Amino acid sequence: MTELVKLCPADEILDGDIKLAQLPDGSEIALYRVADTIYATADRCTHGDASLSEMGTLRGKIVECAFHSGTFDVTTGQPTGMPCEVPLQIYSVTLIGGYVHVEV
């Protein structure tokens, strides 16, 4: 069974920025705004265990991990550049009353 978890006001996520958010179980996710859409993935790079919200750079819909320069598509979680081969977990995002909610 899934539930919606309220994270933060949507206007705190600026276009091209990455924001760290924490789920009730303590796991961390990264929030991205690409144009007018907000996406959410696991915060840790699947290759080097680096924080994407702290060390990542977002260019369009691609986040690059500064640890080994691997890249992922934040809209799908799929790796787009080596050495990353394992997809990021993605979360479905819903905006309710100006707040970002994710399904967990």
Secondary structure in CASP SS format (residue, H / E / C, confidence):
PFRMAT SS
TARGET T0000
AUTHOR 0000-0000-0000
METHOD secondary structure of the structure
MODEL  1
M C 1.00
T C 1.00
E C 1.00
L E 1.00
V E 1.00
K E 1.00
L E 1.00
C E 1.00
P E 1.00
A H 1.00
D H 1.00
E H 1.00
I C 1.00
L C 1.00
D C 1.00
G C 1.00
D C 1.00
I E 1.00
K E 1.00
L E 1.00
A E 1.00
Q E 1.00
L C 1.00
P C 1.00
D C 1.00
G C 1.00
S C 1.00
E E 1.00
I E 1.00
A E 1.00
L E 1.00
Y E 1.00
R E 1.00
V E 1.00
A C 1.00
D C 1.00
T E 1.00
I E 1.00
Y E 1.00
A E 1.00
T E 1.00
A E 1.00
D C 1.00
R E 1.00
C C 1.00
T C 1.00
H C 1.00
G C 1.00
D C 1.00
A C 1.00
S E 1.00
L H 1.00
S H 1.00
E H 1.00
M H 1.00
G E 1.00
T E 1.00
L E 1.00
R E 1.00
G C 1.00
K C 1.00
I E 1.00
V E 1.00
E E 1.00
C E 1.00
A C 1.00
F C 1.00
H C 1.00
S C 1.00
G C 1.00
T E 1.00
F E 1.00
D E 1.00
V C 1.00
T C 1.00
T C 1.00
G C 1.00
Q C 1.00
P E 1.00
T E 1.00
G E 1.00
M C 1.00
P C 1.00
C C 1.00
E C 1.00
V C 1.00
P C 1.00
L C 1.00
Q C 1.00
I E 1.00
Y E 1.00
S C 1.00
V E 1.00
T E 1.00
L E 1.00
I E 1.00
G C 1.00
G C 1.00
Y E 1.00
V E 1.00
H E 1.00
V E 1.00
E E 1.00
V C 1.00
END
